[in-house]
Amino acid sequence: MSVEILMNVTPHETRVAVVENGVLQEVVVERERRRGLVGNIYKGKVSRVLPGIQAAFVNIGLERAAFLQASDIAQGQSEDGHTDNIAQLLHDGQELLVQVVKDPLGSKGARLTTHITMPSRFLVFTPNVFHAGISLKIEDELERQRLRDVMSVLMQGAAGGYIARTAAEGASIEALKADTDFLNKLWVSIQERRLAAKAGGLVHEDVPLVMRILRDVVDGEVEKLRIDSRRATRRVSQFAEQFMPELASRIEHYPGERPIFDLYGVEDEIQKALDNKVQLKSGGYLIIDQTEAMTTVDVNTGAFVGHRNLEETIFKTNLEATQTIARQLRLRNLGGIIIIDFIDMDEEEHKRKVLRSLERNLERDRAKSRITEVSALGLVEMTRKRTRESLERVLCQACPTCNGRGSLKTPETVCFEIFREILREARQFDAQQYLVLASQEVVDILLDEESSSIAELEEFIGKPIKLQVETLYTQEQFDVVMM
């Protein structure tokens, strides 16, 4: 597996692309005015406790109050796993240290926790929780035991516990100790800033995107990290030399005249990721629709007719779709509830193979996901952890014409609404005549196909009706003016 990371850095925006075997797999966009909040630590102030949903709203200085559930409060979990009543844990006006685990999404505020975690290259520090954990991705039992022994020594005198990340596999004791020293110093400085901070103030801000990628994404598989900004290259190189010297040689500045994202066709792939239709190589296609509640993926055979029989054609299309679906979930950063409507398969063995193929293709995804078996209706339900907005929500906004519905009333429908509005006003008010202001498409139908209806309406109300085109009106907009 050949993995390269491309960084396009400008003063106002940073974009990172993860390219595997020459194919774009993931895109992260961070804008200076809308930087992600995940990982930031705040001195929050409880603004409202809601016992009915076992949660509280907490002011952390944002436009919308953030959300804290009882299960995310450190002292609210008893030994038997039972969550205490939030009214016993928090009260209005209480100040507490909280960390953002989910950015504000749509109309929802940020999601918080009091279980503070602080990641470094090899470890995650858990203040006040004295436990040594090991990443499940480290499978070698001897290595797991070695890391446990090392961390039990490093935890002596520390203010909390540590979790060994996947990158810690094979790391030397010296490298792990350097991480613990750094994390302990950082925690002490956070405690000092907490005392000085005002309620709702920022106590600790996570590192910028270019550094987070180096810390959280770059591993042994990454061959090159190319950056198109000299200044950013210097900053990343200094960061790498200080915290992860083994990666410094893989960082390079891209000086080419051609934009770095054009080099691998990344710009084209981003544009395609904003469409709801995704073509499969066989001729089939996917339809991906993202809504507030969930994301749906519909698999279709399209132009693929197969070679043997219908069941084999359906199986091959579904099998090919699993790879594309896994890639699109990463690329578009789709999270929450996802419903996949595979083409109906009759053979149980085909269903099993398609499901295993989907699980296998999702293994490289850093976001945690959970998949159910194929339902009686042929649907696969899955969840994917969502911590930031999807690519579409970052780059796009709801259409001002249809308000995000994705459809418009036909001109004919608008004409009938106009007729009803004229009748409504004629019954309530005494006017000399009526002026209809509408879009060109609607006025054209009123003058042509519905001209006889206009004449009948004029005769019925006994008043003339005039039509006027308003070029700035959308197809659904109209006004009936009494004159």
C-alpha positions in Angstrom: 0.0 0.0 0.0 1.5 3.3 -1.2 0.2 6.2 0.9 0.9 9.9 0.3 -0.5 12.9 2.1 -0.9 16.2 0.2 -1.3 19.5 2.0 -2.6 22.7 0.3 -1.9 25.6 2.7 -3.1 29.2 2.3 -3.5 31.9 4.9 -7.3 31.4 5.0 -7.7 27.6 4.4 -5.8 24.4 4.9 -6.7 21.3 2.9 -5.3 17.8 3.4 -5.7 14.9 1.0 -4.9 11.2 1.8 -4.0 9.4 -1.4 -3.7 5.6 -1.3 -2.2 3.8 -4.4 -2.9 7.0 -6.4 -6.6 7.2 -5.4 -8.0 9.9 -3.1 -9.4 8.4 0.0 -9.9 11.2 2.5 -10.1 15.0 2.5 -10.0 17.3 5.5 -10.7 21.0 5.1 -10.1 23.6 7.9 -10.8 27.3 7.4 -9.2 29.9 9.6 -12.6 31.5 10.5 -14.2 28.1 11.2 -11.5 26.0 12.8 -12.6 22.7 14.3 -13.1 22.6 18.1 -12.6 18.9 18.7 -9.9 18.4 21.4 -10.2 22.0 22.7 -10.5 22.3 26.5 -12.7 25.1 28.0 -13.7 26.3 31.4 -17.4 25.8 31.0 -20.3 27.2 33.0 -23.6 25.2 33.3 -26.4 27.3 31.9 -29.2 24.8 32.3 -29.7 21.3 33.7 -32.2 19.0 32.0 -33.1 16.0 34.2 -35.7 14.8 31.7 -33.0 13.9 29.2 -30.1 13.5 31.7 -28.1 16.3 30.1 -27.1 19.9 30.5 -26.3 22.9 28.4 -22.9 24.4 29.1 -21.7 27.8 28.0 -18.2 27.7 26.5 -18.2 31.0 24.8 -19.8 29.8 21.5 -22.9 31.1 19.7 -24.8 28.0 20.7 -24.6 26.4 24.1 -22.7 23.1 24.1 -24.3 19.7 25.2 -23.1 17.5 28.1 -24.7 14.2 28.9 -24.6 12.6 32.3 -22.7 9.6 30.9 -19.9 12.0 29.8 -19.4 13.4 33.3 -16.3 11.8 35.0 -17.7 11.6 38.5 -21.1 10.4 37.3 -20.2 6.8 36.6 -20.4 4.4 39.5 -18.5 1.1 39.7 -21.4 -1.0 38.5 -21.6 1.2 35.3 -24.8 3.0 36.4 -25.0 6.7 35.5 -26.0 9.0 38.4 -28.8 11.5 38.1 -27.5 14.6 36.4 -29.4 16.8 38.9 -27.1 15.4 41.6 -24.0 16.0 39.5 -24.5 19.5 38.2 -26.3 22.7 39.1 -27.0 25.9 37.2 -24.0 28.3 37.3 -21.5 25.5 38.1 -18.0 25.8 36.5 -16.2 22.8 35.2 -13.4 21.8 32.9 -14.8 20.3 29.6 -13.4 19.1 26.3 -15.1 19.1 22.9 -15.6 15.7 21.4 -17.9 16.7 18.6 -18.0 19.9 16.6 -21.3 21.8 16.3 -23.2 19.9 13.5 -26.1 21.6 11.7 -28.4 23.0 14.3 -26.8 21.1 17.2 -24.2 22.6 19.6 -20.9 21.1 20.3 -20.8 17.8 22.3 -18.7 17.9 25.5 -17.1 15.5 28.0 -15.4 15.9 31.3 -13.3 12.8 30.6 -10.3 14.9 29.4 -7.8 13.2 27.0 -4.6 14.6 25.7 -2.9 12.8 22.8 0.7 12.8 21.8 2.6 10.8 19.2 2.6 7.5 21.0 0.3 8.0 24.0 -3.0 9.4 25.2 -2.9 11.0 28.7 -6.0 10.5 30.8 -5.8 12.9 33.8 -7.1 11.6 37.1 -7.8 8.2 35.6 -5.0 5.9 36.7 -5.2 3.1 34.1 -2.8 1.8 31.5 -4.6 0.9 28.2 -3.4 -0.5 24.9 -4.8 0.1 21.4 -6.7 -2.9 20.1 -4.9 -2.6 16.8 -1.7 -3.8 18.6 -2.3 -7.5 18.3 1.1 -9.0 19.4 0.6 -10.2 23.0 4.3 -9.9 23.9 4.3 -6.2 22.7 1.1 -5.5 24.6 2.6 -6.8 27.8 5.8 -4.9 27.2 3.9 -1.6 26.8 1.9 -2.3 30.0 5.1 -2.9 32.0 6.6 0.3 30.6 3.5 2.4 31.3 3.1 1.1 34.8 6.6 2.5 35.5 5.9 5.8 33.7 2.7 6.3 35.6 4.5 6.4 39.0 4.1 10.0 40.2 2.0 11.0 37.2 -1.3 12.8 37.5 -3.2 10.2 35.5 -3.0 7.1 33.2 -1.9 6.5 29.7 -3.3 4.7 26.6 -0.7 3.4 24.1 -1.7 4.4 20.6 -1.1 2.1 17.6 2.0 4.1 16.8 3.5 3.0 20.1 4.1 -0.5 18.8 7.9 -1.0 18.9 8.6 2.5 20.4 11.6 2.7 22.7 11.3 3.4 26.5 13.1 6.7 25.9 10.5 7.8 23.3 7.6 6.8 25.5 9.2 8.7 28.5 9.6 11.8 26.3 5.9 11.7 25.5 4.9 11.3 29.2 7.2 14.2 30.2 5.6 16.4 27.5 2.0 15.4 28.4 2.6 16.0 32.2 4.0 19.5 31.5 1.1 20.3 29.3 -1.4 19.2 32.0 0.3 21.3 34.6 0.1 24.4 32.3 -3.6 23.6 31.6 -4.3 23.5 35.3 -2.6 26.9 35.7 -4.5 28.5 32.8 -7.8 27.0 34.2 -7.4 29.0 37.4 -6.8 32.2 35.5 -9.5 31.7 32.8 -13.0 33.2 33.0 -16.1 31.0 32.8 -16.7 30.2 29.1 -13.1 30.8 28.2 -10.7 28.7 26.2 -8.1 26.9 28.4 -6.3 24.8 25.8 -6.5 24.8 22.0 -5.5 21.7 20.0 -2.7 22.0 17.5 -3.6 23.2 13.9 -4.6 20.8 11.2 -1.1 20.4 9.6 0.2 19.3 13.0 -2.8 17.1 13.9 -2.3 15.2 10.6 1.3 14.5 11.5 0.3 13.4 15.0 -2.8 11.3 14.2 -2.6 10.2 10.6 1.0 9.7 9.5 2.3 6.2 10.3 4.7 3.7 8.9 2.7 3.3 5.7 3.0 7.0 4.7 5.8 7.4 2.2 5.6 11.1 1.6 4.0 14.2 3.1 4.1 17.0 0.4 3.3 20.6 1.4 2.9 23.4 -1.1 3.8 26.2 1.4 7.5 26.8 2.4 6.4 28.3 5.7 4.1 25.4 6.6 6.8 22.9 5.6 9.3 24.5 8.0 6.8 24.4 10.8 5.8 20.8 10.2 9.5 19.8 9.9 10.4 21.5 13.2 7.4 19.8 14.9 8.5 16.4 13.4 12.1 16.8 14.5 11.0 17.6 18.0 8.4 15.0 18.5 8.8 12.3 15.8 12.2 12.5 14.2 11.7 9.3 12.3 9.2 11.1 10.1 11.2 14.2 9.3 12.8 12.7 6.2 9.4 12.0 4.6 8.3 15.7 4.7 9.0 17.7 1.6 8.1 21.0 0.1 6.2 20.9 -3.2 7.6 23.8 -5.4 5.8 22.9 -8.6 3.9 25.5 -10.7 1.0 23.1 -11.1 -1.3 23.2 -8.0 -0.5 20.2 -5.8 -4.2 19.0 -5.7 -4.2 18.9 -9.5 -1.3 16.6 -9.5 -3.4 13.6 -8.4 -6.8 14.9 -9.7 -7.9 15.7 -6.2 -9.9 18.8 -7.2 -11.9 16.7 -9.7 -12.6 14.1 -7.0 -13.7 16.7 -4.5 -16.2 18.0 -7.1 -17.5 14.4 -7.7 -17.9 13.9 -4.0 -20.4 16.8 -4.0 -22.7 14.9 -6.4 -25.2 12.4 -5.2 -24.5 9.9 -8.1 -21.3 7.8 -8.0 -20.4 5.6 -11.0 -19.1 2.1 -10.6 -16.5 0.8 -13.0 -18.8 -2.0 -14.1 -21.5 0.4 -15.3 -23.6 0.3 -12.1 -23.9 3.3 -9.8 -24.7 4.5 -6.3 -27.1 7.3 -5.2 -26.0 8.9 -1.9 -28.4 11.2 -0.1 -27.4 13.0 3.0 -30.1 14.3 5.3 -30.2 15.7 8.9 -31.4 12.3 10.3 -29.3 9.8 8.3 -27.5 9.1 5.0 -28.9 6.6 2.5 -26.9 4.7 -0.1 -28.8 3.1 -3.0 -27.0 0.5 -5.2 -28.2 0.1 -8.8 -26.9 -2.2 -11.7 -27.3 0.7 -14.2 -25.7 -0.3 -17.5 -24.1 -3.5 -16.1 -25.9 -6.5 -17.6 -23.5 -9.3 -16.5 -22.5 -12.4 -18.4 -24.2 -15.4 -16.7 -27.5 -14.8 -14.9 -29.3 -12.2 -12.9 -28.2 -13.4 -9.4 -24.6 -13.3 -10.5 -24.9 -9.8 -12.0 -26.5 -8.5 -8.7 -23.8 -10.2 -6.6 -21.0 -8.7 -8.6 -22.5 -5.2 -8.5 -23.1 -5.4 -4.8 -19.5 -6.7 -4.2 -18.0 -3.8 -6.3 -20.3 -1.3 -4.5 -18.8 -2.2 -1.0 -15.4 -0.9 -2.0 -16.8 2.3 -3.4 -19.1 2.8 -0.5 -16.3 2.5 2.0 -14.2 5.0 0.1 -17.1 7.5 -0.3 -17.9 7.4 3.5 -14.3 8.4 4.2 -14.0 10.9 1.4 -17.3 12.6 2.1 -16.9 12.1 5.9 -20.4 10.8 6.3 -21.3 9.9 9.9 -24.2 9.0 12.1 -26.8 6.5 10.9 -26.2 5.1 7.3 -28.7 2.9 5.5 -27.3 0.9 2.5 -29.9 -0.5 0.1 -28.0 -3.3 -1.7 -29.7 -4.9 -4.7 -31.8 -7.8 -3.4 -29.9 -11.1 -3.2 -31.6 -14.5 -2.9 -28.5 -16.6 -1.9 -27.5 -16.3 1.8 -23.8 -17.0 0.9 -23.9 -13.9 -1.4 -25.3 -11.8 1.4 -22.6 -13.0 3.8 -19.8 -12.3 1.3 -21.0 -8.8 0.5 -21.2 -8.0 4.2 -17.7 -9.3 4.9 -16.4 -7.3 1.9 -17.9 -4.1 3.3 -16.3 -4.8 6.8 -13.0 -5.5 5.2 -13.0 -2.3 3.1 -13.9 -0.3 6.2 -10.9 -1.6 8.2 -8.7 1.2 6.9 -11.2 3.9 8.0 -9.9 5.7 11.2 -13.5 6.5 12.2 -15.2 3.7 14.2 -18.1 2.0 12.5 -20.6 -0.7 13.4 -22.5 -2.8 10.9 -25.6 -5.0 11.3 -26.6 -8.0 9.3 -28.7 -7.7 6.1 -32.3 -7.1 7.2 -35.4 -8.9 5.9 -35.9 -5.9 3.5 -32.4 -6.3 2.1 -31.0 -3.2 4.0 -27.7 -2.9 5.8 -27.8 -0.5 8.8 -24.5 0.9 10.0 -23.2 3.8 12.1 -20.0 5.7 11.6 -18.6 8.0 14.3 -19.0 11.6 13.4 -16.8 14.3 15.1 -16.8 17.0 12.4 -19.1 18.2 9.6 -19.2 16.2 6.3 -17.4 17.5 3.2 -20.7 18.7 1.7 -21.6 20.7 4.8 -18.2 22.3 5.0 -18.1 23.3 1.3 -21.8 23.9 0.5 -24.9 25.5 1.9 -28.6 24.8 1.5 -30.0 26.1 -1.8 -31.7 29.4 -1.1 -34.3 28.7 -3.9 -35.6 25.3 -2.6 -34.3 25.7 1.0 -32.5 22.4 0.8 -35.4 20.4 -0.3 -33.8 19.5 -3.6 -37.0 20.2 -5.6 -39.2 23.1 -6.6 -43.0 23.4 -7.2 -43.8 23.2 -10.8 -44.9 26.5 -12.6 -48.4 24.9 -13.0 -48.6 24.3 -9.2 -47.7 28.0 -8.5 -50.4 29.1 -11.0 -53.1 27.3 -9.1 -51.8 28.8 -5.8 -52.1 32.3 -7.4 -55.7 31.5 -8.4 -56.5 30.5 -4.9 -54.8 33.6 -3.4 -56.8 35.9 -5.8 -60.1 34.2 -4.8 -59.2 34.6 -1.1 -58.5 38.3 -1.4 -61.6 38.9 -3.6 -63.8 37.5 -0.9 -62.2 39.6 1.8 -61.4 43.0 0.2 -62.9 45.3 -2.5 -60.3 46.1 -5.0 -60.5 47.7 -8.5 -58.1 45.2 -10.1 -55.3 42.6 -9.2 -51.7 42.6 -10.2 -49.8 39.3 -10.2 -46.0 39.5 -9.7 -44.3 36.2 -10.6 -41.3 34.6 -12.3 -41.0 34.4 -16.1 -41.8 30.7 -16.2 -45.1 31.2 -14.2 -46.2 34.2 -16.2 -45.5 32.4 -19.5 -47.9 29.6 -18.4 -50.5 32.1 -17.2 -50.4 33.8 -20.6 -50.5 30.5 -22.6 -51.8 27.3 -21.2 -53.8 29.0 -18.4 -55.0 32.0 -20.3 -58.6 30.6 -20.4 -58.4 30.0 -16.6 -57.4 33.7 -16.1 -60.3 34.8 -18.2 -62.8 32.7 -16.3 -61.4 33.9 -13.0 -61.8 37.6 -14.1 -65.4 36.9 -15.1 -66.1 35.2 -11.8 -64.7 38.0 -9.5 -65.7 40.8 -11.9 -62.3 42.4 -11.7 -59.4 42.5 -14.2 -56.1 40.7 -13.5 -52.8 42.0 -14.8 -49.5 40.0 -15.0 -46.0 41.3 -14.4 -42.7 39.4 -14.6 -40.3 39.9 -11.7 -36.9 38.7 -12.8 -35.5 38.4 -9.3 -38.3 36.1 -8.2 -37.7 32.3 -7.9 -40.1 29.9 -9.5 -42.1 29.5 -6.3 -42.3 33.2 -5.4 -45.3 35.4 -6.3 -47.3 38.3 -4.9 -50.9 39.3 -5.6 -51.2 43.1 -5.3 -54.7 44.8 -4.9 -55.0 48.0 -6.9 
